[in-house]
Amino acid sequence: GPKVLQIPSHQIIDMGQMVTLNCDPVSNHLYFYWYKQILGQQMEFLVNFYNGKVMEKSKLFKDQFSVERPDGSYFTLKIQPTALEDSAVYFCASSLDSSGNTLYFGEGSRLIVV
Amino acid sequence: AQSVTQPDARVTVSEGASLQLRCKYSYSGTPYLFWYVQYPRQGLQLLLKYYSGDPVVQGVNGFEAEFIKSNSSFHLRKASVHWSDSAVYFCAVSATGNTGKLIFGLGTTLQVQP
């Protein structure tokens, strides 16, 4: 089936540094999402993105977070600066339509902030 | 507020046995309901979804789920499990028309013993 690729699969970073998580969505999909899962907790919605703009973001999407998809390339989540509580697995997803009824997820990027 | 409860963190069954994974949701409106599965080292994959109509929905690999509105439940079932069904199963809910903002449960780890 359709694949969403995430790079890197895992990364360890010093607190205060910047990190960029990359997502290669399904090729004809138009809607993109980031979810965050802290160890032992539920996966939680961070943000959705369409036509170059954030449509909705949750309270977890702090000011230090930003997303973009320049020129149809990777859909990225940037955290600058990182904090210890940003340690989590970040899942990217994409969907073809706006109802979000079938999201295709990547394998996740495990971020450890030390 | 929307929420999803999967009361069983881990379920162990023997190969060939029947299976039920429980899911209860909290949502005041008409929900969209989903079951996703995550196999080791892979992204989440959609098993099945329910919007309306027949409350019993069929999914891939012989899985089905039944929406019981009076009980706010959406339990996943399979008549006979295979060892390859071992994975983590997530129940999720979204508001009608909501653009990909899924509320996930904690997940249930299914281990199928040979």
Contacts between the chains, C-beta under 8 A, distances in Angstrom:
chain1	res1	chain2	res2	distance
A	1	B	45	7.2
A	3	B	43	7.9
A	4	B	43	6.1
A	31	B	99	6.8
A	31	B	100	6.0
A	33	B	100	5.1
A	35	B	102	7.9
A	35	B	104	7.9
A	41	B	106	7.4
A	42	B	4	7.8
A	42	B	103	7.9
A	42	B	104	5.1
A	42	B	105	6.5
A	42	B	106	5.4
A	42	B	107	8.0
A	43	B	90	7.2
A	43	B	104	4.4
A	44	B	104	7.5
A	45	B	100	7.9
A	45	B	101	4.8
A	45	B	102	6.5
A	45	B	103	7.5
A	48	B	99	5.6
A	48	B	100	5.1
A	48	B	101	6.7
A	50	B	99	7.7
A	55	B	99	6.0
A	56	B	99	6.6
A	56	B	101	6.3
A	58	B	101	7.8
A	91	B	43	7.2
A	91	B	44	7.2
A	93	B	44	7.9
A	93	B	100	7.1
A	95	B	100	5.8
A	98	B	99	5.4
A	99	B	32	7.9
A	99	B	97	6.4
A	99	B	98	8.0
A	99	B	99	7.2
A	100	B	94	6.5
A	100	B	98	6.5
A	100	B	99	5.0
A	100	B	100	2.9
A	100	B	101	7.1
A	100	B	102	7.3
A	101	B	32	6.4
A	101	B	49	6.2
A	101	B	51	7.3
A	102	B	46	5.7
A	102	B	49	7.2
A	103	B	44	7.9
A	103	B	46	7.4
A	103	B	100	5.8
A	103	B	102	6.9
A	104	B	43	7.4
A	104	B	46	7.8
A	105	B	36	7.5
A	105	B	43	4.0
A	105	B	44	4.0
A	105	B	45	7.6
A	106	B	43	4.8
A	107	B	41	6.6
A	107	B	42	5.9
A	107	B	43	4.7
A	108	B	43	7.0
